[in-house]
Amino acid sequence: MMISAIVLILLVLLQQRGASLGAGFGGSGELYTTRRGLDKSMFNVSVVMAVIFVFSILAELLIV
């Protein structure tokens, strides 16, 4: 559980931010961007790691 948590934190921190916070509130900038290349791969791996993390928490709760 700890390993998946650390890997998930690192993957989230390493991802590039596509739009600034102001773009979400109607400011200038693109809100929707297409992920390409390494950014897309890191996003997919982070989703898989999040699922693994959640299942490890559920397994820990069921075992104890």
HTML snippet that shows the backbone in 3Dmol.js (N, CA, C, O; Angstrom):
<script src="https://3Dmol.org/build/3Dmol-min.js"></script>
<div id="view" style="width:600px;height:400px;position:relative"></div>
<script>
const pdb = `
ATOM      1  N   MET A   1       0.824  -1.179   0.000  1.00  0.00           N
ATOM      2  CA  MET A   1       0.000   0.000   0.000  1.00  0.00           C
ATOM      3  C   MET A   1       0.877   1.254   0.000  1.00  0.00           C
ATOM      4  O   MET A   1       0.587   2.223  -0.702  1.00  0.00           O
ATOM      5  N   MET A   2       1.929   1.227   0.778  1.00  0.00           N
ATOM      6  CA  MET A   2       2.802   2.401   0.851  1.00  0.00           C
ATOM      7  C   MET A   2       3.523   2.645  -0.475  1.00  0.00           C
ATOM      8  O   MET A   2       3.697   3.792  -0.888  1.00  0.00           O
ATOM      9  N   ILE A   3       3.935   1.580  -1.133  1.00  0.00           N
ATOM     10  CA  ILE A   3       4.640   1.730  -2.409  1.00  0.00           C
ATOM     11  C   ILE A   3       3.719   2.311  -3.463  1.00  0.00           C
ATOM     12  O   ILE A   3       4.112   3.206  -4.211  1.00  0.00           O
ATOM     13  N   SER A   4       2.480   1.802  -3.528  1.00  0.00           N
ATOM     14  CA  SER A   4       1.546   2.337  -4.512  1.00  0.00           C
ATOM     15  C   SER A   4       1.184   3.781  -4.200  1.00  0.00           C
ATOM     16  O   SER A   4       0.958   4.568  -5.119  1.00  0.00           O
ATOM     17  N   ALA A   5       1.126   4.144  -2.930  1.00  0.00           N
ATOM     18  CA  ALA A   5       0.829   5.528  -2.561  1.00  0.00           C
ATOM     19  C   ALA A   5       1.961   6.461  -2.976  1.00  0.00           C
ATOM     20  O   ALA A   5       1.709   7.547  -3.498  1.00  0.00           O
ATOM     21  N   ILE A   6       3.198   6.050  -2.749  1.00  0.00           N
ATOM     22  CA  ILE A   6       4.340   6.890  -3.110  1.00  0.00           C
ATOM     23  C   ILE A   6       4.449   7.038  -4.621  1.00  0.00           C
ATOM     24  O   ILE A   6       4.700   8.135  -5.120  1.00  0.00           O
ATOM     25  N   VAL A   7       4.262   5.945  -5.350  1.00  0.00           N
ATOM     26  CA  VAL A   7       4.322   6.007  -6.819  1.00  0.00           C
ATOM     27  C   VAL A   7       3.208   6.888  -7.362  1.00  0.00           C
ATOM     28  O   VAL A   7       3.431   7.659  -8.296  1.00  0.00           O
ATOM     29  N   LEU A   8       2.012   6.786  -6.792  1.00  0.00           N
ATOM     30  CA  LEU A   8       0.888   7.607  -7.234  1.00  0.00           C
ATOM     31  C   LEU A   8       1.149   9.087  -6.978  1.00  0.00           C
ATOM     32  O   LEU A   8       0.844   9.925  -7.828  1.00  0.00           O
ATOM     33  N   ILE A   9       1.701   9.412  -5.833  1.00  0.00           N
ATOM     34  CA  ILE A   9       2.034  10.810  -5.523  1.00  0.00           C
ATOM     35  C   ILE A   9       3.059  11.347  -6.509  1.00  0.00           C
ATOM     36  O   ILE A   9       2.915  12.464  -7.006  1.00  0.00           O
ATOM     37  N   LEU A  10       4.087  10.568  -6.794  1.00  0.00           N
ATOM     38  CA  LEU A  10       5.114  11.011  -7.736  1.00  0.00           C
ATOM     39  C   LEU A  10       4.553  11.201  -9.135  1.00  0.00           C
ATOM     40  O   LEU A  10       4.894  12.171  -9.812  1.00  0.00           O
ATOM     41  N   LEU A  11       3.694  10.286  -9.579  1.00  0.00           N
ATOM     42  CA  LEU A  11       3.110  10.415 -10.916  1.00  0.00           C
ATOM     43  C   LEU A  11       2.231  11.648 -11.033  1.00  0.00           C
ATOM     44  O   LEU A  11       2.245  12.324 -12.061  1.00  0.00           O
ATOM     45  N   VAL A  12       1.476  11.944 -10.004  1.00  0.00           N
ATOM     46  CA  VAL A  12       0.611  13.127 -10.043  1.00  0.00           C
ATOM     47  C   VAL A  12       1.450  14.401 -10.041  1.00  0.00           C
ATOM     48  O   VAL A  12       1.134  15.358 -10.748  1.00  0.00           O
ATOM     49  N   LEU A  13       2.505  14.414  -9.256  1.00  0.00           N
ATOM     50  CA  LEU A  13       3.343  15.612  -9.195  1.00  0.00           C
ATOM     51  C   LEU A  13       4.144  15.833 -10.474  1.00  0.00           C
ATOM     52  O   LEU A  13       4.467  16.974 -10.805  1.00  0.00           O
ATOM     53  N   LEU A  14       4.469  14.771 -11.195  1.00  0.00           N
ATOM     54  CA  LEU A  14       5.256  14.902 -12.413  1.00  0.00           C
ATOM     55  C   LEU A  14       4.432  15.289 -13.637  1.00  0.00           C
ATOM     56  O   LEU A  14       4.994  15.697 -14.654  1.00  0.00           O
ATOM     57  N   GLN A  15       3.127  15.169 -13.554  1.00  0.00           N
ATOM     58  CA  GLN A  15       2.296  15.502 -14.712  1.00  0.00           C
ATOM     59  C   GLN A  15       2.290  17.007 -14.934  1.00  0.00           C
ATOM     60  O   GLN A  15       2.276  17.799 -13.991  1.00  0.00           O
ATOM     61  N   GLN A  16       2.301  17.377 -16.216  1.00  0.00           N
ATOM     62  CA  GLN A  16       2.267  18.791 -16.569  1.00  0.00           C
ATOM     63  C   GLN A  16       0.849  19.303 -16.441  1.00  0.00           C
ATOM     64  O   GLN A  16      -0.120  18.574 -16.653  1.00  0.00           O
ATOM     65  N   ARG A  17       0.751  20.554 -16.095  1.00  0.00           N
ATOM     66  CA  ARG A  17      -0.559  21.168 -15.996  1.00  0.00           C
ATOM     67  C   ARG A  17      -0.893  21.793 -17.340  1.00  0.00           C
ATOM     68  O   ARG A  17      -0.123  22.602 -17.858  1.00  0.00           O
ATOM     69  N   GLY A  18      -2.050  21.419 -17.914  1.00  0.00           N
ATOM     70  CA  GLY A  18      -2.437  21.890 -19.236  1.00  0.00           C
ATOM     71  C   GLY A  18      -2.934  23.309 -19.244  1.00  0.00           C
ATOM     72  O   GLY A  18      -2.633  24.048 -20.181  1.00  0.00           O
ATOM     73  N   ALA A  19      -3.676  23.723 -18.251  1.00  0.00           N
ATOM     74  CA  ALA A  19      -4.245  25.061 -18.226  1.00  0.00           C
ATOM     75  C   ALA A  19      -4.064  25.646 -16.833  1.00  0.00           C
ATOM     76  O   ALA A  19      -3.987  24.918 -15.843  1.00  0.00           O
ATOM     77  N   SER A  20      -3.999  26.935 -16.774  1.00  0.00           N
ATOM     78  CA  SER A  20      -3.847  27.589 -15.485  1.00  0.00           C
ATOM     79  C   SER A  20      -5.182  27.603 -14.750  1.00  0.00           C
ATOM     80  O   SER A  20      -6.219  27.276 -15.327  1.00  0.00           O
ATOM     81  N   LEU A  21      -5.152  27.974 -13.498  1.00  0.00           N
ATOM     82  CA  LEU A  21      -6.362  27.991 -12.692  1.00  0.00           C
ATOM     83  C   LEU A  21      -7.353  29.030 -13.208  1.00  0.00           C
ATOM     84  O   LEU A  21      -8.564  28.831 -13.123  1.00  0.00           O
ATOM     85  N   GLY A  22      -6.847  30.122 -13.736  1.00  0.00           N
ATOM     86  CA  GLY A  22      -7.724  31.165 -14.261  1.00  0.00           C
ATOM     87  C   GLY A  22      -8.521  30.708 -15.466  1.00  0.00           C
ATOM     88  O   GLY A  22      -9.620  31.211 -15.698  1.00  0.00           O
ATOM     89  N   ALA A  23      -8.002  29.775 -16.232  1.00  0.00           N
ATOM     90  CA  ALA A  23      -8.716  29.272 -17.407  1.00  0.00           C
ATOM     91  C   ALA A  23      -9.963  28.502 -16.997  1.00  0.00           C
ATOM     92  O   ALA A  23     -10.942  28.462 -17.743  1.00  0.00           O
ATOM     93  N   GLY A  24      -9.935  27.901 -15.835  1.00  0.00           N
ATOM     94  CA  GLY A  24     -11.100  27.175 -15.358  1.00  0.00           C
ATOM     95  C   GLY A  24     -12.241  28.080 -14.975  1.00  0.00           C
ATOM     96  O   GLY A  24     -13.393  27.649 -14.937  1.00  0.00           O
ATOM     97  N   PHE A  25     -11.933  29.346 -14.688  1.00  0.00           N
ATOM     98  CA  PHE A  25     -12.961  30.300 -14.296  1.00  0.00           C
ATOM     99  C   PHE A  25     -13.280  31.286 -15.400  1.00  0.00           C
ATOM    100  O   PHE A  25     -13.804  32.367 -15.132  1.00  0.00           O
ATOM    101  N   GLY A  26     -12.972  30.930 -16.640  1.00  0.00           N
ATOM    102  CA  GLY A  26     -13.345  31.776 -17.764  1.00  0.00           C
ATOM    103  C   GLY A  26     -12.253  32.704 -18.248  1.00  0.00           C
ATOM    104  O   GLY A  26     -12.502  33.537 -19.119  1.00  0.00           O
ATOM    105  N   GLY A  27     -11.068  32.587 -17.717  1.00  0.00           N
ATOM    106  CA  GLY A  27      -9.965  33.417 -18.175  1.00  0.00           C
ATOM    107  C   GLY A  27      -9.427  32.926 -19.503  1.00  0.00           C
ATOM    108  O   GLY A  27      -9.951  31.975 -20.082  1.00  0.00           O
ATOM    109  N   SER A  28      -8.393  33.569 -19.979  1.00  0.00           N
ATOM    110  CA  SER A  28      -7.821  33.150 -21.257  1.00  0.00           C
ATOM    111  C   SER A  28      -7.038  31.859 -21.081  1.00  0.00           C
ATOM    112  O   SER A  28      -6.584  31.535 -19.984  1.00  0.00           O
ATOM    113  N   GLY A  29      -6.889  31.136 -22.163  1.00  0.00           N
ATOM    114  CA  GLY A  29      -6.166  29.864 -22.120  1.00  0.00           C
ATOM    115  C   GLY A  29      -7.069  28.723 -22.514  1.00  0.00           C
ATOM    116  O   GLY A  29      -8.293  28.850 -22.495  1.00  0.00           O
ATOM    117  N   GLU A  30      -6.470  27.621 -22.869  1.00  0.00           N
ATOM    118  CA  GLU A  30      -7.243  26.456 -23.268  1.00  0.00           C
ATOM    119  C   GLU A  30      -7.571  25.615 -22.046  1.00  0.00           C
ATOM    120  O   GLU A  30      -6.691  25.249 -21.267  1.00  0.00           O
ATOM    121  N   LEU A  31      -8.836  25.319 -21.895  1.00  0.00           N
ATOM    122  CA  LEU A  31      -9.240  24.492 -20.763  1.00  0.00           C
ATOM    123  C   LEU A  31      -9.126  23.013 -21.106  1.00  0.00           C
ATOM    124  O   LEU A  31      -8.694  22.212 -20.276  1.00  0.00           O
ATOM    125  N   TYR A  32      -9.510  22.649 -22.320  1.00  0.00           N
ATOM    126  CA  TYR A  32      -9.457  21.255 -22.744  1.00  0.00           C
ATOM    127  C   TYR A  32      -8.289  21.067 -23.695  1.00  0.00           C
ATOM    128  O   TYR A  32      -8.246  21.668 -24.768  1.00  0.00           O
ATOM    129  N   THR A  33      -7.347  20.233 -23.294  1.00  0.00           N
ATOM    130  CA  THR A  33      -6.207  19.940 -24.147  1.00  0.00           C
ATOM    131  C   THR A  33      -6.124  18.439 -24.370  1.00  0.00           C
ATOM    132  O   THR A  33      -6.601  17.656 -23.548  1.00  0.00           O
ATOM    133  N   THR A  34      -5.531  18.049 -25.459  1.00  0.00           N
ATOM    134  CA  THR A  34      -5.349  16.643 -25.767  1.00  0.00           C
ATOM    135  C   THR A  34      -4.016  16.168 -25.208  1.00  0.00           C
ATOM    136  O   THR A  34      -2.979  16.795 -25.425  1.00  0.00           O
ATOM    137  N   ARG A  35      -4.056  15.066 -24.497  1.00  0.00           N
ATOM    138  CA  ARG A  35      -2.814  14.504 -23.962  1.00  0.00           C
ATOM    139  C   ARG A  35      -2.134  13.717 -25.073  1.00  0.00           C
ATOM    140  O   ARG A  35      -2.779  12.969 -25.807  1.00  0.00           O
ATOM    141  N   ARG A  36      -0.831  13.895 -25.183  1.00  0.00           N
ATOM    142  CA  ARG A  36      -0.061  13.200 -26.210  1.00  0.00           C
ATOM    143  C   ARG A  36       1.237  12.674 -25.627  1.00  0.00           C
ATOM    144  O   ARG A  36       1.770  13.225 -24.665  1.00  0.00           O
ATOM    145  N   GLY A  37       1.732  11.613 -26.216  1.00  0.00           N
ATOM    146  CA  GLY A  37       3.059  11.096 -25.889  1.00  0.00           C
ATOM    147  C   GLY A  37       3.208  10.667 -24.450  1.00  0.00           C
ATOM    148  O   GLY A  37       2.386   9.928 -23.908  1.00  0.00           O
ATOM    149  N   LEU A  38       4.278  11.150 -23.843  1.00  0.00           N
ATOM    150  CA  LEU A  38       4.620  10.771 -22.475  1.00  0.00           C
ATOM    151  C   LEU A  38       3.555  11.233 -21.488  1.00  0.00           C
ATOM    152  O   LEU A  38       3.283  10.542 -20.506  1.00  0.00           O
ATOM    153  N   ASP A  39       2.952  12.387 -21.733  1.00  0.00           N
ATOM    154  CA  ASP A  39       1.912  12.903 -20.852  1.00  0.00           C
ATOM    155  C   ASP A  39       0.718  11.954 -20.800  1.00  0.00           C
ATOM    156  O   ASP A  39       0.148  11.734 -19.731  1.00  0.00           O
ATOM    157  N   LYS A  40       0.338  11.395 -21.939  1.00  0.00           N
ATOM    158  CA  LYS A  40      -0.777  10.451 -21.995  1.00  0.00           C
ATOM    159  C   LYS A  40      -0.417   9.158 -21.278  1.00  0.00           C
ATOM    160  O   LYS A  40      -1.238   8.591 -20.557  1.00  0.00           O
ATOM    161  N   SER A  41       0.813   8.695 -21.478  1.00  0.00           N
ATOM    162  CA  SER A  41       1.252   7.463 -20.821  1.00  0.00           C
ATOM    163  C   SER A  41       1.285   7.627 -19.308  1.00  0.00           C
ATOM    164  O   SER A  41       0.852   6.739 -18.574  1.00  0.00           O
ATOM    165  N   MET A  42       1.802   8.769 -18.839  1.00  0.00           N
ATOM    166  CA  MET A  42       1.846   9.018 -17.401  1.00  0.00           C
ATOM    167  C   MET A  42       0.446   9.119 -16.823  1.00  0.00           C
ATOM    168  O   MET A  42       0.204   8.655 -15.708  1.00  0.00           O
ATOM    169  N   PHE A  43      -0.478   9.717 -17.561  1.00  0.00           N
ATOM    170  CA  PHE A  43      -1.864   9.805 -17.101  1.00  0.00           C
ATOM    171  C   PHE A  43      -2.485   8.422 -16.965  1.00  0.00           C
ATOM    172  O   PHE A  43      -3.148   8.127 -15.970  1.00  0.00           O
ATOM    173  N   ASN A  44      -2.266   7.568 -17.976  1.00  0.00           N
ATOM    174  CA  ASN A  44      -2.818   6.210 -17.927  1.00  0.00           C
ATOM    175  C   ASN A  44      -2.212   5.399 -16.788  1.00  0.00           C
ATOM    176  O   ASN A  44      -2.923   4.663 -16.104  1.00  0.00           O
ATOM    177  N   VAL A  45      -0.915   5.527 -16.581  1.00  0.00           N
ATOM    178  CA  VAL A  45      -0.253   4.804 -15.486  1.00  0.00           C
ATOM    179  C   VAL A  45      -0.751   5.311 -14.139  1.00  0.00           C
ATOM    180  O   VAL A  45      -0.913   4.522 -13.209  1.00  0.00           O
ATOM    181  N   SER A  46      -0.997   6.612 -14.017  1.00  0.00           N
ATOM    182  CA  SER A  46      -1.493   7.147 -12.751  1.00  0.00           C
ATOM    183  C   SER A  46      -2.913   6.664 -12.460  1.00  0.00           C
ATOM    184  O   SER A  46      -3.266   6.454 -11.299  1.00  0.00           O
ATOM    185  N   VAL A  47      -3.729   6.487 -13.494  1.00  0.00           N
ATOM    186  CA  VAL A  47      -5.077   5.934 -13.287  1.00  0.00           C
ATOM    187  C   VAL A  47      -4.974   4.495 -12.803  1.00  0.00           C
ATOM    188  O   VAL A  47      -5.682   4.096 -11.878  1.00  0.00           O
ATOM    189  N   VAL A  48      -4.101   3.721 -13.419  1.00  0.00           N
ATOM    190  CA  VAL A  48      -3.914   2.323 -13.000  1.00  0.00           C
ATOM    191  C   VAL A  48      -3.391   2.270 -11.566  1.00  0.00           C
ATOM    192  O   VAL A  48      -3.850   1.448 -10.774  1.00  0.00           O
ATOM    193  N   MET A  49      -2.444   3.129 -11.226  1.00  0.00           N
ATOM    194  CA  MET A  49      -1.905   3.147  -9.868  1.00  0.00           C
ATOM    195  C   MET A  49      -2.965   3.568  -8.854  1.00  0.00           C
ATOM    196  O   MET A  49      -2.966   3.074  -7.726  1.00  0.00           O
ATOM    197  N   ALA A  50      -3.862   4.468  -9.234  1.00  0.00           N
ATOM    198  CA  ALA A  50      -4.943   4.865  -8.332  1.00  0.00           C
ATOM    199  C   ALA A  50      -5.875   3.694  -8.066  1.00  0.00           C
ATOM    200  O   ALA A  50      -6.325   3.506  -6.936  1.00  0.00           O
ATOM    201  N   VAL A  51      -6.170   2.906  -9.091  1.00  0.00           N
ATOM    202  CA  VAL A  51      -7.020   1.730  -8.911  1.00  0.00           C
ATOM    203  C   VAL A  51      -6.322   0.705  -8.014  1.00  0.00           C
ATOM    204  O   VAL A  51      -6.947   0.122  -7.128  1.00  0.00           O
ATOM    205  N   ILE A  52      -5.040   0.491  -8.245  1.00  0.00           N
ATOM    206  CA  ILE A  52      -4.270  -0.441  -7.404  1.00  0.00           C
ATOM    207  C   ILE A  52      -4.251   0.039  -5.954  1.00  0.00           C
ATOM    208  O   ILE A  52      -4.377  -0.766  -5.032  1.00  0.00           O
ATOM    209  N   PHE A  53      -4.096   1.340  -5.753  1.00  0.00           N
ATOM    210  CA  PHE A  53      -4.067   1.907  -4.405  1.00  0.00           C
ATOM    211  C   PHE A  53      -5.406   1.695  -3.693  1.00  0.00           C
ATOM    212  O   PHE A  53      -5.434   1.313  -2.523  1.00  0.00           O
ATOM    213  N   VAL A  54      -6.505   1.940  -4.392  1.00  0.00           N
ATOM    214  CA  VAL A  54      -7.824   1.758  -3.790  1.00  0.00           C
ATOM    215  C   VAL A  54      -8.063   0.286  -3.450  1.00  0.00           C
ATOM    216  O   VAL A  54      -8.579  -0.029  -2.378  1.00  0.00           O
ATOM    217  N   PHE A  55      -7.688  -0.613  -4.365  1.00  0.00           N
ATOM    218  CA  PHE A  55      -7.868  -2.036  -4.076  1.00  0.00           C
ATOM    219  C   PHE A  55      -6.977  -2.501  -2.940  1.00  0.00           C
ATOM    220  O   PHE A  55      -7.369  -3.390  -2.185  1.00  0.00           O
ATOM    221  N   SER A  56      -5.797  -1.930  -2.795  1.00  0.00           N
ATOM    222  CA  SER A  56      -4.944  -2.319  -1.673  1.00  0.00           C
ATOM    223  C   SER A  56      -5.527  -1.846  -0.345  1.00  0.00           C
ATOM    224  O   SER A  56      -5.381  -2.523   0.673  1.00  0.00           O
ATOM    225  N   ILE A  57      -6.184  -0.693  -0.348  1.00  0.00           N
ATOM    226  CA  ILE A  57      -6.853  -0.222   0.870  1.00  0.00           C
ATOM    227  C   ILE A  57      -8.028  -1.133   1.218  1.00  0.00           C
ATOM    228  O   ILE A  57      -8.222  -1.497   2.378  1.00  0.00           O
ATOM    229  N   LEU A  58      -8.813  -1.498   0.192  1.00  0.00           N
ATOM    230  CA  LEU A  58      -9.947  -2.396   0.445  1.00  0.00           C
ATOM    231  C   LEU A  58      -9.483  -3.754   0.921  1.00  0.00           C
ATOM    232  O   LEU A  58     -10.107  -4.343   1.804  1.00  0.00           O
ATOM    233  N   ALA A  59      -8.407  -4.262   0.360  1.00  0.00           N
ATOM    234  CA  ALA A  59      -7.865  -5.558   0.800  1.00  0.00           C
ATOM    235  C   ALA A  59      -7.385  -5.476   2.238  1.00  0.00           C
ATOM    236  O   ALA A  59      -7.583  -6.408   3.018  1.00  0.00           O
ATOM    237  N   GLU A  60      -6.760  -4.371   2.587  1.00  0.00           N
ATOM    238  CA  GLU A  60      -6.287  -4.190   3.955  1.00  0.00           C
ATOM    239  C   GLU A  60      -7.460  -4.145   4.931  1.00  0.00           C
ATOM    240  O   GLU A  60      -7.375  -4.699   6.028  1.00  0.00           O
ATOM    241  N   LEU A  61      -8.550  -3.493   4.543  1.00  0.00           N
ATOM    242  CA  LEU A  61      -9.718  -3.432   5.407  1.00  0.00           C
ATOM    243  C   LEU A  61     -10.383  -4.795   5.572  1.00  0.00           C
ATOM    244  O   LEU A  61     -10.878  -5.117   6.652  1.00  0.00           O
ATOM    245  N   LEU A  62     -10.398  -5.595   4.510  1.00  0.00           N
ATOM    246  CA  LEU A  62     -11.027  -6.906   4.583  1.00  0.00           C
ATOM    247  C   LEU A  62     -10.191  -7.915   5.354  1.00  0.00           C
ATOM    248  O   LEU A  62     -10.739  -8.822   5.981  1.00  0.00           O
ATOM    249  N   ILE A  63      -8.879  -7.769   5.317  1.00  0.00           N
ATOM    250  CA  ILE A  63      -7.994  -8.700   6.023  1.00  0.00           C
ATOM    251  C   ILE A  63      -8.030  -8.457   7.530  1.00  0.00           C
ATOM    252  O   ILE A  63      -8.010  -9.400   8.320  1.00  0.00           O
ATOM    253  N   VAL A  64      -8.084  -7.199   7.914  1.00  0.00           N
ATOM    254  CA  VAL A  64      -8.040  -6.865   9.353  1.00  0.00           C
ATOM    255  C   VAL A  64      -9.357  -6.947   9.979  1.00  0.00           C
ATOM    256  O   VAL A  64      -9.488  -6.697  11.177  1.00  0.00           O
TER     257      VAL A  64
END
`;
const viewer = $3Dmol.createViewer("view");
viewer.addModel(pdb, "pdb");
viewer.setStyle({}, {cartoon: {color: "spectrum"}});
viewer.zoomTo();
viewer.render();
</script>
